[in-house]
Amino acid sequence: MDVKEINRQVIEQFRAGGEIEGMHRERLLLLTTVGARTGQRRTTPMMFHPDGDRLLVIASNMGAAKHPAWYLNLMADPRVTVEVGDQTYEAVASTAEGAERKRLWSLLTQNYPFFTDHQQQTDRPIPVVILTRA
């Protein structure tokens, strides 16, 4: 499976405004970060969960031992671009910590139990990322 090619197709379908093969459009966003090493803009499609006026994304990397590249990018520069529905806007990303992380993790794993499986596959705490409109 070529993840880069799948992501390229999903991004293209998302931006075209039509159906996205195998995904629920209403739970998908495009997150654009700036590469920590390259300085190039990188766009990644991902699932999100609304939390009031914020959006939550999970840096699970499907339970891999390392954080996903997009998460490393936003740790270096938290200014991101979010495309969701028919909106595009600038946002600031932050990692939930302490009691807030615990509350959000519980909410997310109740709604999406597969994140519990991802956490069991890795020793690293899986980050919950909060996207707040700038």
Protein Blocks (a to p, Z undefined) as FASTA:
>chain_A
ZZklmmmmmmmmmmnopacehiafklcccdddddfklopacddddddddehjbccdddkk
nopabdcfklmmmmmomcdcddehjbccdddddddehjllmmmmmmmmmmmmmlmmmmmm
pmbdcdddddddZZ
